[in-house]
């Protein structure tokens, strides 16, 4: 099993897509409001982050798959 922590490159469409997918998963949880991110947010958030000085995001990939469970595994099962 391979794990990799990656600082998101907002110009990388695959990483940007993974980030939006995970943020939408969080938003759909009852603690995140239990609703999808708006289409506007999904379509413009990465551009806004790219243009915001100092913004960064971290994704954790396990065997090439990004997800919240992968990050928890990486943090607590080192």
N, C-alpha and C positions, 0 to 999 in steps of 0.2 A: 504494500500500500504506500503510495507516495502522497505527501502533503506539500502544499505550496501556499504561502501567504503572498499576495500580490497587491501592490499599490495600483489602483485602477488607473489605467491610461484612458482618459476620457475621449481620446481619438480612436481607440480600439473598439470597433463595433461589437465584438463578441463580449468583451468585458463590460461595456456599457449596457448591453442587453442583459447580462447576468445581474448587474447592479439593479436595474429597473425591476427585473423579475423578483429579486429578493426583497426589495423595498415594497413592492406590491404585495408579496406574501405577508410581510409584516403588517401592512395596512389592512389586509383582509382578516387578520386575527382580531378577536374581540377587544384585546387591549390596544390595538392600533386603530380602532374605529369601525372594524368589521365591514369596510367598504373598499373596493378597488381604488387605487389612485385614479384621479381624473385623467381623461385622455390628454388634456393639456399638460398635466404634470409628467405623464409618461413620455410625452413627445418633446418636452423642453427642459426637463430637469438636468440631464447630462450636459446640455449646452450651457445652462446657468452655472453648473459646478465648474465646467471648464473655464468659464469667464470670471469666476470668483477667486481673487487672489488668496492663496493659502488653503483652498479647499482640497481635501483628499479623502479617498475612500479605500478601504481594505477589503479584499475578498480572500476567502480561504477555499482552495481547491483540494479535493481529495480524489485521487485518480481522475483528474480532469474535470470534476464536477464541483461547481460552487454551490454552497448552501449554508444555512445557519448551523445545521448539525455538524458540518465539516469544521466550522470554526470552534464549536464547543469541544469536539474531539481533539482538535489541535491544542487548545488551551488546557484541557484537563487530563489528557492521556499522553503526556510527553514522555 
